[in-house]
C-alpha cells in the first residue's frame, strides 16, 4: 500500500489546481497543505525544493515533483 501523498499549494494557483485534479483522476490519496494558511510548513517545503519558493510540490512514493508542469511563486 502506498503512503499518503502530499500536495503543497497556495490559493489561486492554476498549476496547483491542475496537480490536484491529476492526483484525484489517478485515484491517489493525498493531503493538501496550503502554504498560505499553514505558513509553518514553508521551511519543510523549502527543503524539498532546494530553496525555491514555488508550488505545486507533490511528494509521492518517495519522489519530489517540484512544479514540473509550471508553478506559482509564494
Phi, psi and omega per residue, in radians:
X1 nan 2.334 -3.133
X2 -1.376 2.586 3.091
X3 -1.268 2.811 3.082
X4 -1.092 2.265 3.090
X5 -1.360 2.750 3.043
X6 -2.004 2.414 3.085
X7 -2.202 1.969 3.092
X8 -1.606 2.258 -3.066
X9 -2.421 3.125 2.919
X10 -2.533 2.780 -3.112
X11 -1.094 2.645 3.065
X12 1.011 0.577 3.113
X13 -1.852 1.890 -3.116
X14 -1.116 -0.549 3.114
X15 -1.196 -0.604 3.093
X16 -1.164 -0.740 3.112
X17 -1.075 -0.698 3.121
X18 -1.164 -0.707 3.114
X19 -1.134 -0.724 3.098
X20 -1.054 -0.833 -3.138
X21 -1.081 -0.675 3.124
X22 -1.108 -0.809 3.124
X23 -1.083 -0.762 3.128
X24 -1.091 -0.751 -3.121
X25 -1.160 -0.481 3.105
X26 -1.504 -0.058 3.139
X27 1.265 0.440 -3.113
X28 -1.491 2.230 3.036
X29 -1.333 2.274 -3.106
X30 -2.556 2.774 3.015
X31 -1.972 2.214 -3.139
X32 -1.656 2.313 3.121
X33 -2.078 1.884 3.120
X34 -1.472 1.911 -3.064
X35 -1.208 -0.255 3.025
X36 -1.285 -0.598 -3.133
X37 -1.647 -0.384 -3.102
X38 -2.206 1.211 -3.076
X39 -1.105 -0.368 3.113
X40 -1.178 -0.192 3.088
X41 -1.449 -0.223 -3.058
X42 -1.070 -0.752 3.128
X43 -1.009 -0.726 3.107
X44 -1.151 -0.713 3.119
X45 -1.076 -0.736 3.120
X46 -1.110 -0.579 3.045
X47 -1.120 -0.742 -3.109
X48 -1.165 -0.588 -3.064
X49 -1.669 0.020 -3.086
X50 1.191 0.521 3.093
X51 1.659 -0.091 3.115
X52 -1.297 2.324 3.117
X53 -1.677 1.302 -3.061
X54 -2.489 2.548 3.001
X55 -2.308 2.751 0.119
X56 -1.443 2.684 2.998
X57 -2.233 2.224 3.117
X58 -2.002 2.212 3.049
X59 -1.930 2.001 -3.004
X60 -2.594 2.244 3.080
X61 0.889 0.702 3.101
X62 1.392 0.046 3.128
X63 -1.892 2.613 3.104
X64 -2.060 2.056 3.138
X65 -1.892 1.902 -3.088
X66 -1.769 1.771 3.011
X67 0.771 0.852 -3.051
X68 -1.161 -0.457 -3.136
X69 -1.878 0.366 -3.090
X70 1.937 2.720 -3.070
X71 -2.595 3.031 3.130
X72 -2.191 2.364 3.099
X73 -1.249 2.715 3.047
X74 -2.321 nan nan
